[in-house]
Amino acid sequence: MTVVLHAEAPQKPETKTWQQWRGPTRDGQFVGAAWPDKLSAEHLKQTWRVELAPSYSGPLVSETTVFVTETRSKKDEIVRALDRATGKELWQTEWAGAISVPFFAKSNGDWIRATPAFDGTSLFVPGIRDVLVSLDGKTGKENWRIDFCKEYGLKAPDFGLVCSPIIDGDALYIQAANSVIKVERTTGKILWRALESREDIMESGAFSSPVIAMLAGERQLVVQSRDKLAGVDLATGEVKWSQKVPSFRGMNILTPVVVGDAVFTSSYQNRTWLYGVAKKDNGFAVEQTWTNTASGYMSTPVVIDNHAYLHLGNQRYTCIELATGKRTWTSPNPFGKYASLVANGDKILALDQRGILYLLKANPQKFEQLDEREISTDETWAHLAVAGDQLFVRELKAMAVYQWVKPAAK
């Protein structure tokens, strides 16, 4: 199978908002002015900070508003809209919703996990008890709600609803109810359900979030479940192709990364793979292009100049040449357990869960750290958001906003 890795990418507009998981194109890529080489307070200043209850959801950023979620007193889920310029609260909405995760995952908390999505009018919020709620972005008023457990007679997922929905046209797609589901955006009507898995702690409740991509000439939903990758027809839910992905306890977590006609993934305590997808007869064929011993965990890599920059389960970073699978370097020292990555040209912002922000150079020849700064004394598991000249950091118990500034001449 011949795999095309250098597909023509359309010109991306400047990143002024951050309205879904991993940004406008769902790949952790920022388009805009080059970042400085420093993260000090004279280059990056905090403009406001608001204390909140705990959450792992990444913040969403519209032109005027920052949307955040939280779990209060281990029983209620809250959604807040904050003024982007000042942090002033515009509205809040809440509902009863909480779970108690298994004892071996208690250190990761019982609070809301998934990142919502915003279409410019409505906000789509996945609650931890396998619910999806549509809210009016201006008022917080509820438009509709789906309780997937009631809909399909299921118990709440052991680790909560983790998937961040993706919007496409008049629909949105979400991995919920031990499956992937298409929902009509304006009404909440379920249009189809596919890739159903059995109700089992090691199989049910996806940890990943889907992307939409062109593979082998066909636009499709690319999904990673607890045990496989799959391409799903957007209109019908037909599974076009699937590929088993070995994992430890079903911990396939990162978002699949599509590069040309291939899909990159990396599994906890296992390996990294690139799978090529091609048309064959009247369907599709999947073939392993390469594999290597790099073992990812929760962090999804960014791709720059045909190299993937990946944070590993052993807490180091590695650079992988996508054409061959060769690891060109691995950082000598470990970092945090998790990192959210945002790329801008040849620079990468990496926020780890310890509250430390790193500025890395995307150099395929060697690991290169330009700067680092502790920006939170609390944990920072939520994905970093970057829009315009602002950085949005969801601390475990606060929302903080930073702005790039030009240092005064000396």
Secondary structure as UniProt FT lines:
FT   TURN            21..26
FT   TURN            41..43
FT   STRAND          44..51
FT   STRAND          60..61
FT   STRAND          65..72
FT   TURN            73..75
FT   STRAND          76..83
FT   TURN            84..86
FT   STRAND          89..96
FT   HELIX           103..108
FT   STRAND          117..118
FT   STRAND          122..127
FT   TURN            128..130
FT   STRAND          131..136
FT   TURN            137..139
FT   STRAND          142..147
FT   HELIX           148..152
FT   TURN            158..159
FT   STRAND          166..168
FT   TURN            169..170
FT   STRAND          171..176
FT   TURN            177..178
FT   STRAND          179..184
FT   TURN            185..187
FT   STRAND          190..194
FT   TURN            201..203
FT   STRAND          211..215
FT   TURN            216..217
FT   STRAND          218..224
FT   STRAND          228..232
FT   TURN            234..236
FT   STRAND          239..244
FT   TURN            249..250
FT   STRAND          257..259
FT   TURN            260..261
FT   STRAND          262..266
FT   TURN            268..269
FT   STRAND          272..280
FT   TURN            281..282
FT   STRAND          283..292
FT   STRAND          302..304
FT   TURN            305..306
FT   STRAND          307..312
FT   TURN            313..314
FT   STRAND          317..321
FT   TURN            322..324
FT   STRAND          327..330
FT   STRAND          339..344
FT   TURN            345..346
FT   STRAND          347..352
FT   TURN            353..354
FT   STRAND          356..361
FT   TURN            364..365
FT   STRAND          368..374
FT   STRAND          385..387
FT   TURN            388..389
FT   STRAND          390..395
FT   TURN            396..397
FT   STRAND          398..404
//
